[in-house]
Amino acid sequence: MDGKEKRAMVGADGRELTEHGTDWFPITIYEVALPEHSVPWHWHEDWEYILCTRHRVRCETVDGPILLDPGYAVFLGPRVLHELTPEGETCGIRSVVFNPKFISQPDSLIWQKYIQPVENAGAVMLSPDVPWQWTCMSSFCAAWHAMDQKEPGFEIKARQALEDAAYQLSCQPEVCHTGLSEKARRDTRRIKEMLRFIGQSYREELTVAQIAQSASISESECLRCFRSNLRTTPSRYLREFRLQQAEAMLVSSKEKTADVGAACGFSDAAYFTKLFREAKGLTPVEYRRAHGGGME
């Protein structure tokens, strides 16, 4: 099934590189287990609906965490930095990711009345206990199932369901007029600049001072931005980003594992193997064999 498993890879500024659907049909669904499939800090221009299906999932945003128990969901507007992690046990999620142009074109009345008001929504928790939210969740779930089953006319059914969900969201003042706080907008701009710098320079030796300078802020402000918004440190984010790049390179290339580590900023091969095993539970060689990558 197209898009059933999501392995998010991010670009230089934290933007997700995965294309969700096609230009002609810009929608994809996912069903994954965390932490087996990593969903690190990232953002995208698309809208996203995430439903917790098993145990509890933590959706981190720059405005704070959203905890989802089974049956609860979150809607994410465009350009919202977010990360998904399990709360304790391995959790399950289903998501629908789509470009709002799938519903309507920007120069239309429908876009102006029902899409544009939701464009700055930020992150919106959806509960089955609130009538309008339950209706909205039902519409998103109908779109997911239409995409999952692929019965005749599923494209139209998915679009109609998403139109209904967008209408429900656009009718709620707390959705259309809240969005990100001014502080969150400022921090998001700074974080994206720093993530862009890390993404462009991760192969080199980097210091916190250099990362801070990329956003024209002090080291202390850099540390605050990372700790209060991403719940991590610049150094830890850099290490995890390098490991993500190494993970992809191990599967897609035939380079020796030591060379993969060096290409991703780990000059010490033994240290690279140690960190990779701690993060993935496998050595780089074992991970490559398990995922059908090029052999040593």
Backbone torsions as a table, in degrees:
resi	resn	phi	psi	omega
1	MET	NA	131.8	-177.7
2	ASP	-60.9	129.1	171.4
3	GLY	73.4	12.2	-175.7
4	LYS	-69.9	-25.9	179.1
5	GLU	-116.7	133.6	-175.5
6	LYS	-115.0	120.1	173.3
7	ARG	-121.6	93.1	-172.3
8	ALA	-70.4	128.1	171.1
9	MET	-117.6	137.9	-174.7
10	VAL	-114.6	153.5	-179.4
11	GLY	-91.6	-162.5	-172.1
12	ALA	-61.7	-31.5	-177.5
13	ASP	-109.5	17.4	-179.5
14	GLY	87.9	0.2	178.8
15	ARG	-74.9	133.4	-179.6
16	GLU	-66.4	134.1	-177.4
17	LEU	-85.4	-19.2	-177.6
18	THR	-63.9	132.4	174.0
19	GLU	-87.4	124.3	-178.4
20	HIS	-93.7	99.3	-176.3
21	GLY	81.2	-152.1	-178.7
22	THR	-129.3	171.9	176.8
23	ASP	-59.0	-32.6	-178.0
24	TRP	-84.4	-22.1	-176.6
25	PHE	-148.1	75.8	-169.9
26	PRO	-83.1	68.3	178.3
27	ILE	-151.8	141.4	176.5
28	THR	-143.6	148.1	174.3
29	ILE	-114.5	155.0	179.0
30	TYR	-136.5	150.0	170.2
31	GLU	-140.7	111.0	-172.6
32	VAL	-136.8	163.7	172.9
33	ALA	-111.3	137.2	175.9
34	LEU	-110.5	137.2	13.1
35	PRO	-95.8	12.3	-178.9
36	GLU	-56.1	-36.0	177.8
37	HIS	-115.1	116.1	-175.5
38	SER	-74.8	134.0	173.1
39	VAL	-125.4	81.9	-174.9
40	PRO	-75.4	179.3	177.6
41	TRP	-54.8	128.5	179.5
42	HIS	-164.0	172.7	174.8
43	TRP	-149.8	163.7	177.2
44	HIS	-155.9	165.4	-179.4
45	GLU	-77.9	-14.0	-176.2
46	ASP	-79.7	165.1	169.5
47	TRP	-87.7	151.5	179.9
48	GLU	-142.6	137.6	173.8
49	TYR	-117.2	127.7	-178.0
50	ILE	-125.0	122.5	178.8
51	LEU	-111.6	129.1	174.7
52	CYS	-80.6	126.5	-178.3
53	THR	-110.6	-17.4	-177.6
54	ARG	-153.5	131.7	-177.9
55	HIS	58.0	-150.9	-175.2
56	ARG	-120.7	134.9	178.0
57	VAL	-115.1	143.7	179.0
58	ARG	-108.4	118.6	176.8
59	CYS	-103.6	107.1	180.0
60	GLU	-87.8	135.4	172.4
61	THR	-134.4	170.4	-179.7
62	VAL	-68.8	-15.9	176.0
63	ASP	-92.8	5.3	178.1
64	GLY	120.0	170.4	-177.7
65	PRO	-80.7	150.8	172.6
66	ILE	-122.8	117.9	-179.2
67	LEU	-95.4	125.8	-177.1
68	LEU	-115.4	118.1	170.7
69	ASP	-86.1	164.9	178.4
70	PRO	-52.9	132.1	-179.2
71	GLY	93.7	-7.2	177.0
72	TYR	-105.6	157.4	-173.7
73	ALA	-143.1	171.6	174.5
74	VAL	-138.9	141.0	172.8
75	PHE	-105.6	132.4	179.9
76	LEU	-118.2	120.9	174.6
77	GLY	-73.3	-179.1	-177.3
78	PRO	-69.9	149.2	173.3
79	ARG	67.1	20.8	178.0
80	VAL	-88.9	116.9	174.8
81	LEU	-66.3	129.4	-179.7
82	HIS	-154.1	159.6	178.9
83	GLU	-141.5	144.0	178.8
84	LEU	-116.6	128.1	178.0
85	THR	-140.2	152.2	177.0
86	PRO	-78.1	147.6	173.2
87	GLU	-97.5	90.6	-178.5
88	GLY	87.7	-107.9	-175.3
89	GLU	-70.0	160.4	175.0
90	THR	-56.7	129.5	-177.6
91	CYS	-113.1	166.8	179.5
92	GLY	-122.4	144.6	176.7
93	ILE	-136.6	154.6	166.7
94	ARG	-123.6	139.3	179.7
95	SER	-140.2	153.8	173.0
96	VAL	-121.1	123.4	178.4
97	VAL	-120.8	125.4	-175.6
98	PHE	-152.8	152.2	173.2
99	ASN	-83.2	131.0	-178.3
100	PRO	-61.3	-15.3	175.2
101	LYS	-65.6	-16.2	174.4
102	PHE	-63.8	-28.9	-179.5
103	ILE	-87.3	-44.4	-175.5
104	SER	-160.1	153.4	176.6
105	GLN	-82.5	148.6	-173.8
106	PRO	-59.8	-23.0	-177.3
107	ASP	-92.6	12.3	-176.4
108	SER	-99.3	162.5	176.9
109	LEU	-64.4	-38.8	179.7
110	ILE	-61.0	-41.1	178.1
111	TRP	-61.6	-48.3	-177.2
112	GLN	-62.6	-38.8	-174.8
113	LYS	-85.4	-34.7	-169.4
114	TYR	-122.0	-22.6	-178.9
115	ILE	-96.7	-51.5	-177.7
116	GLN	-54.4	-41.3	179.3
117	PRO	-61.2	-23.8	-176.7
118	VAL	-94.0	-10.0	-174.1
119	GLU	-61.4	-27.1	-179.9
120	ASN	-109.2	27.9	-173.3
121	ALA	-69.0	-27.3	-174.9
122	GLY	74.6	-136.8	179.6
123	ALA	-108.5	128.8	-177.0
124	VAL	-125.8	115.9	176.5
125	MET	-74.4	139.6	-179.7
126	LEU	-119.8	125.9	-177.0
127	SER	-114.6	139.7	176.2
128	PRO	-70.1	-8.7	-178.5
129	ASP	-87.4	-12.0	179.4
130	VAL	-104.5	121.4	-172.1
131	PRO	-51.0	-51.6	-176.6
132	TRP	-66.9	-33.5	179.5
133	GLN	-69.9	-38.3	176.5
134	TRP	-62.7	-41.2	177.4
135	THR	-62.5	-42.4	178.3
136	CYS	-63.5	-45.1	178.3
137	MET	-60.5	-40.7	-179.5
138	SER	-62.0	-38.1	179.4
139	SER	-67.7	-44.1	177.6
140	PHE	-62.2	-40.8	178.9
141	CYS	-65.1	-36.4	177.4
142	ALA	-63.4	-38.8	176.9
143	ALA	-65.1	-42.1	179.8
144	TRP	-61.1	-46.6	-177.8
145	HIS	-68.3	-34.7	176.3
146	ALA	-61.9	-43.0	178.3
147	MET	-68.3	-34.6	-178.1
148	ASP	-70.0	-44.3	-175.2
149	GLN	-81.3	-32.9	179.5
150	LYS	54.3	43.0	174.8
151	GLU	-76.3	164.5	179.7
152	PRO	-52.0	130.6	-179.8
153	GLY	82.8	12.5	-175.6
154	PHE	-62.9	-29.9	179.9
155	GLU	-62.7	-42.8	179.9
156	ILE	-69.4	-41.2	179.5
157	LYS	-62.3	-41.4	179.1
158	ALA	-64.2	-43.2	-179.7
159	ARG	-65.0	-43.6	179.4
160	GLN	-61.6	-41.0	-180.0
161	ALA	-64.6	-40.1	178.8
162	LEU	-69.7	-32.9	174.2
163	GLU	-61.2	-43.0	178.9
164	ASP	-63.0	-42.7	179.7
165	ALA	-64.0	-43.2	179.0
166	ALA	-62.5	-38.8	178.2
167	TYR	-62.0	-45.8	179.8
168	GLN	-59.9	-43.2	179.5
169	LEU	-65.4	-41.7	-176.1
170	SER	-68.7	-19.0	-179.0
171	CYS	-84.3	-6.2	-173.7
172	GLN	-103.8	113.0	-179.9
173	PRO	-56.8	-35.7	-177.9
174	GLU	-68.2	-20.3	177.0
175	VAL	-84.9	-46.3	-172.1
176	CYS	-78.6	-23.1	-174.3
177	HIS	-112.7	4.8	-179.0
178	THR	-93.4	-73.5	-179.1
179	GLY	60.9	-161.9	179.1
180	LEU	-80.2	147.6	175.5
181	SER	-69.1	162.3	179.5
182	GLU	-60.8	-39.3	177.5
183	LYS	-62.4	-42.7	-179.8
184	ALA	-65.1	-38.2	177.8
185	ARG	-63.1	-43.9	179.3
186	ARG	-63.8	-47.4	-179.9
187	ASP	-63.4	-38.7	179.7
188	THR	-61.5	-43.1	178.0
189	ARG	-59.9	-45.4	-179.4
190	ARG	-65.1	-43.6	-178.7
191	ILE	-62.9	-42.1	-179.4
192	LYS	-63.7	-36.6	176.8
193	GLU	-64.1	-43.4	-179.3
194	MET	-69.7	-38.2	177.4
195	LEU	-66.6	-36.4	176.9
196	ARG	-62.2	-43.1	179.2
197	PHE	-63.0	-44.8	178.9
198	ILE	-61.8	-43.5	-179.3
199	GLY	-63.8	-30.0	179.7
200	GLN	-86.1	-22.2	-169.8
201	SER	-123.3	9.6	-171.4
202	TYR	-64.0	-19.0	179.5
203	ARG	-74.3	-16.4	-176.7
204	GLU	-98.1	168.7	172.0
205	GLU	-72.1	125.6	-177.3
206	LEU	-124.1	146.4	176.4
207	THR	-116.2	162.4	176.4
208	VAL	-61.5	-36.0	-180.0
209	ALA	-61.2	-41.6	179.0
210	GLN	-66.8	-41.2	179.3
211	ILE	-63.5	-42.9	178.6
212	ALA	-63.4	-42.4	-178.5
213	GLN	-61.4	-31.9	-179.2
214	SER	-62.3	-24.1	178.0
215	ALA	-109.4	9.8	178.9
216	SER	57.4	44.2	178.0
217	ILE	-131.9	168.7	-180.0
218	SER	-77.3	164.9	177.0
219	GLU	-61.2	-40.6	-179.4
220	SER	-64.9	-38.2	178.1
221	GLU	-70.2	-35.7	175.3
222	CYS	-60.2	-47.6	179.3
223	LEU	-62.5	-40.5	179.0
224	ARG	-63.1	-44.6	-179.5
225	CYS	-58.1	-46.5	-178.7
226	PHE	-68.4	-44.7	-175.7
227	ARG	-70.0	-44.4	-174.9
228	SER	-81.0	-23.4	-177.2
229	ASN	-106.0	-45.6	-178.0
230	LEU	-99.9	-1.8	179.2
231	ARG	54.1	39.0	177.8
232	THR	-153.8	-175.6	176.5
233	THR	-112.4	160.6	177.1
234	PRO	-56.5	-41.5	-178.1
235	SER	-65.7	-41.5	179.8
236	ARG	-68.4	-40.5	177.5
237	TYR	-61.8	-43.7	179.0
238	LEU	-59.0	-45.7	-179.9
239	ARG	-61.7	-44.7	-179.0
240	GLU	-67.2	-37.0	177.7
241	PHE	-63.8	-43.8	178.4
242	ARG	-60.8	-40.2	179.2
243	LEU	-66.2	-36.5	176.9
244	GLN	-63.3	-42.7	178.5
245	GLN	-65.3	-39.7	178.9
246	ALA	-65.0	-40.2	178.9
247	GLU	-57.2	-47.0	-179.8
248	ALA	-67.2	-39.2	-177.2
249	MET	-69.4	-33.5	178.7
250	LEU	-62.2	-35.8	-178.2
251	VAL	-82.0	-35.5	-171.4
252	SER	-94.0	-13.9	-176.9
253	SER	-123.4	172.1	177.4
254	LYS	-112.7	15.9	178.1
255	GLU	-65.0	149.6	175.1
256	LYS	-61.4	149.4	-175.4
257	THR	-60.5	-36.0	178.1
258	ALA	-63.7	-37.7	179.1
259	ASP	-71.0	-34.3	175.9
260	VAL	-62.4	-46.9	178.4
261	GLY	-58.4	-45.4	-179.8
262	ALA	-63.6	-39.8	-179.7
263	ALA	-66.6	-21.6	-178.2
264	CYS	-103.7	12.0	173.2
265	GLY	100.7	5.2	178.8
266	PHE	-104.0	100.1	-176.8
267	SER	-74.7	-22.9	-180.0
268	ASP	-100.6	112.4	-176.2
269	ALA	-62.9	-39.8	-179.8
270	ALA	-65.6	-39.8	178.8
271	TYR	-66.1	-40.2	176.9
272	PHE	-60.1	-46.4	179.5
273	THR	-62.3	-41.6	179.4
274	LYS	-61.9	-49.8	-179.0
275	LEU	-64.9	-40.2	-178.6
276	PHE	-65.0	-42.7	179.6
277	ARG	-65.7	-38.2	177.6
278	GLU	-64.0	-36.2	-176.8
279	ALA	-81.5	-37.8	-171.7
280	LYS	-111.6	-11.3	-178.5
281	GLY	79.0	3.7	179.1
282	LEU	-138.4	153.2	172.2
283	THR	-73.5	164.6	176.6
284	PRO	-54.9	-40.9	179.7
285	VAL	-65.4	-44.6	179.6
286	GLU	-64.8	-39.4	179.7
287	TYR	-64.4	-42.8	179.8
288	ARG	-61.9	-44.8	-179.9
289	ARG	-64.9	-39.6	-178.0
290	ALA	-67.9	-25.3	-176.4
291	HIS	-111.8	16.9	172.3
292	GLY	68.9	26.3	179.1
293	GLY	-80.1	176.5	178.8
294	GLY	-60.2	142.7	-177.5
295	MET	-83.5	162.5	178.5
296	GLU	-64.3	NA	NA
